[in-house]
Every structure is written in C-alpha cells, then in structure tokens.
Amino acid sequence: MKKIDIDKISILPNATLKHAMQTIGVGEIGAVFLVEKNGNFKNLLTDGDIRRSLLKGYGLQSPVTVIEKKDPVVVKFGTPLNEISNKFNDKIKIIPVVNNLNQIVDVHFKDKRAQIPVTNPFLDEYEIELLNECIISGWVSSGGPFVKKFESLVAEHTGTKYAVSCSSGTSGLHLALLANDIGPGDEVIVPTLTFIATANAVRYTGAKPVFVDSDINTWNIDPKLIKDSITSKTKAIMAVHLYGLPADMDSINQIAKDYNLLVIEDASEAQGAKYKNKMVGSLADMAVFSFFGNKIITTGEGGMIVTNDKYLAEKCRLLRDHGMSKERRYWHQVLGYNYRMTNMQAALGVAQMGKIEKIIEKKKTNCKRVQRNIRTFKRSYFSR
Ligand SMILES: *Cc1c(COP(=O)(O)O)cnc(C)c1O
C-alpha cells in the first residue's frame, strides 16, 4: 500500500471546483477528500466528478458542494483486509479508513499491479482557459494564433529550427517520408517492435517496410542487425524511441552515413527525452512527435514534424495543406493532403507545453516507482 499525505489532498466544502482540480493535480491518486473543518470526512471527489459537474454547466468558481454524489464507501479502522478487498469493484478503487470521529486515518487502493497505464493525460484549468479562447474567438479550424505558437514552442523545446504541426503522429510520419520523395520501389527500415503506425506510414507511400529485430535489453531497433537488411532500394531508417527510451542514434546515424540513407526519428513516445544531452527529435534528418492521449503531452489527436532543414519543412507544410501554393490560393501543383492541426488542438498543445517539464518529472518518478515495485513484486511472486 502506498503512503499518501491525506492533508495535502483534502479540501473543505467551501472550496471551488477549480481548487479541487488543482488539488487533484498535486496528489497522486486522481481524487480529493472532501472534509469538514473538524476533520469529519464527507466524500471522495474524483477528476470525473468534477468534469461531470462542469459539463452540467457549473463553473470553475462553483463550490464543490454542487457535485451530487452518493455516500462514499468507507471502512472502520481495524476492518480485516479481506473484507476491505471485497468492497473494491470497477467503480470503487479508493477506500478511506476512518476512526470513530469519522476522520480519515488511512486509505486503501485497489491493487493495480496488473494494469499500469502507459500514461494518463495531465489536463487542468489552463487547457480549459485556452480552449475557451478558441471558442469565444471563433478560431476553431487550422487558422488562428495557437497553431504557430505551438509550433514555435515545440521547435524551441526540441532545439530544431522548424516545426510543422499536423493532424496525428501517423500523418506526420507520412509527410516526412513524402517530403523525401519516398515511394513505390523504395524500402524503409523499421523496427519489429513499435506501434503499427511506423510501418503503415511507409506503406501509405507505396514503399516497403523492412523489419529489423529489436534489442532484448532496450526493446529498440538493434543497430547490429541493420546492415544485413540494407539493399540498393533502401532509402531511410525509421528510428523509434520506444516508451521514452532513445534508440542507439550514434550507431544508426553512422550506418546511415556509410550507406547514404535518410534517418527519421519516430519520437512519438519520447518527447523531452535526452540522448547524450541532446533532445530527441534533434538527432536525425527529421523527427515526428505524436500528441495522442497516451503520449508525453496531448492535444487529443495531433502530431508535429521537426527538422533543421528549411526545404523539408516547407515541403511538409505544402503537402499538409492540399499542396496549395503559398502565393496563389486554390492553386495545387502537387497532390497534397488535409493533415492540418486545428487551433483547438494547438490550444491544448500550448497549455501542455507550459507543463511538459513537470509531466516529465512525474514520469521519471513513476518510472522509479514501477521499477521498485516490480522488483518487490517479482521477489515475492517467485518466492511463493
Ligand atoms: C502513437 C505512435 C504513433 C502514431 O501516432 P498517432 O498520433 O496516434 O497517429 C507512431 N509511432 C509510435 C511509436 C507511436 O507510439
């Protein structure tokens, strides 16, 4: 059972929804305790409870008492563990232990060892504020100030000259390949262990993905095996940084140099990770981030291509917007796509970039906790 600071995540009945949301953000359990001044425990409020009351039309300044909720499940101090375990179900995941004065003295959690999420989105009132701006201003599509702002924030954070936003990580990978004229008859090297989008993007262009096995320790592409898969048709290597761990970029870049290949980083899962003190996304010819809900930061759906090459960045912009000429509206010289990001997505992105360092810190803490607990789990499991 994890030790938590109960006071830190307790709020009074006169607290606002905004305060409750902020307090949830401070804690680690995704909920707050609603407690009277004398310590009498009233209820457990989750992220979902607050969101539902906002959807009903209450504002961030409304008191938390507007939340309608059944009485919480609690147990008296001294209740046997098996009795407590029986009270958990899909809805009840947190059970406070109370004393005779109904004050919380301990908390029990449903055992989550079997289902650790890759990530949870980290959203608060700042996202709501910027999203509101889009709705009030009417800038909901891909025009609007947040798109450029988000692009420049990501470029700056990655340490690249250019960033081109797009509708998803997958469309970003597709654009990156197209910008380099990769198509039918070409081959692109991809790791065996990745999300399918890496290989799909290659297929969209008509090129062939060639799978190279992954390293057993890092789960990333094994550079020692790349050379054997290179043919006269090979044009590029897709280097995936799986689960936030950078691939062996020095070796990959050396092979690319020797064989005159392009390197595209699929950094979908690794924004903010560093490789030898350099940011992931700045380690090859081009790189792509994803902002799906389970990535480092999220815009709901969304992606970003980063590069130091002005020509490639411009080409991605052109292809992203139906191939429409910058000088002449509705003049289309090449086959393009609608892969644009909306101002609403970018608003979330701008808000998320304001807390990316905090998110990464949290991920590192979580990583240490998982490693520690898996170690304990393994030990107790195998000694049974
Ligand atoms: C998520 C992910 C993608 C695709 O991103 P979407 O934004 O979901 O299209 C591509 N590659 C990897 C490794 C991913 O994890």
PDBQT file of the ligand as one rigid body, heavy atoms in Angstrom, charges set to zero:
ROOT
HETATM    1  C1  LIG A 401       1.498   6.748 -31.142  1.00  0.00    +0.000 C 
HETATM    2  C2  LIG A 401       2.527   6.365 -32.056  1.00  0.00    +0.000 A 
HETATM    3  C3  LIG A 401       2.464   6.700 -33.421  1.00  0.00    +0.000 A 
HETATM    4  C4  LIG A 401       1.268   7.330 -34.064  1.00  0.00    +0.000 C 
HETATM    5  O1  LIG A 401       0.779   8.455 -33.505  1.00  0.00    +0.000 OA
HETATM    6  P1  LIG A 401      -0.746   8.896 -33.724  1.00  0.00    +0.000 P 
HETATM    7  O2  LIG A 401      -0.700  10.334 -33.276  1.00  0.00    +0.000 OA
HETATM    8  O3  LIG A 401      -1.577   8.043 -32.838  1.00  0.00    +0.000 OA
HETATM    9  O4  LIG A 401      -1.077   8.766 -35.156  1.00  0.00    +0.000 OA
HETATM   10  C5  LIG A 401       3.529   6.346 -34.218  1.00  0.00    +0.000 A 
HETATM   11  N1  LIG A 401       4.586   5.691 -33.732  1.00  0.00    +0.000 NA
HETATM   12  C6  LIG A 401       4.680   5.331 -32.442  1.00  0.00    +0.000 A 
HETATM   13  C7  LIG A 401       5.910   4.620 -31.968  1.00  0.00    +0.000 C 
HETATM   14  C8  LIG A 401       3.639   5.643 -31.557  1.00  0.00    +0.000 A 
HETATM   15  O5  LIG A 401       3.728   5.260 -30.280  1.00  0.00    +0.000 OA
ENDROOT
TORSDOF 0
